[in-house]
Amino acid sequence: MSQEAGMLLITFLRLLTWVILARVILSWIVRDPKNPLVVVLGTLTDPLLKPLRKLFTFGPVDVSPMVAILILYGLQTAIVRHLGG
């Protein structure tokens, strides 16, 4: 993997992490599932969170965003190590 491709991938993973955090915070504030921002954030994060939600929801507690962020962080770390940083 080239240095530029690795940095681009790391940037994407960091952006996805922030989008997941925004979704979590917004879920505490906005209760309307039809809110345009909620819809956009859901569209961007559901492909990652839905499979995790099946494994990491315990009763009313959904820890899938936390698991997703840990996975994204692990991927970023692996890429940095691969690139020699």
Phi, psi and omega in degrees: 000134179285159179302317182293318179296319178297317179293323177296317179295318177298318178299317178298315181295323177293318178298318178297323177299315179294325179293320177297315178299319178298320180296317180298310181298318180295328179294337177280336187259313186255123181260358183271109181292348179265001176301131184304322179291321177297318180297314181296313180296323177295318179298322181285329187255340183302322179301332178269320187280326184301312178296323179291326181299327179294331183262333190238039171245123182242097185064234180275358184262119179252108180258012181300324176298321179294318178296318180298317180294321177296320178296315179298320178297318178298319177296317178299316180297317180296320180295316180299317179295320179297324181280353177091018182260000000 
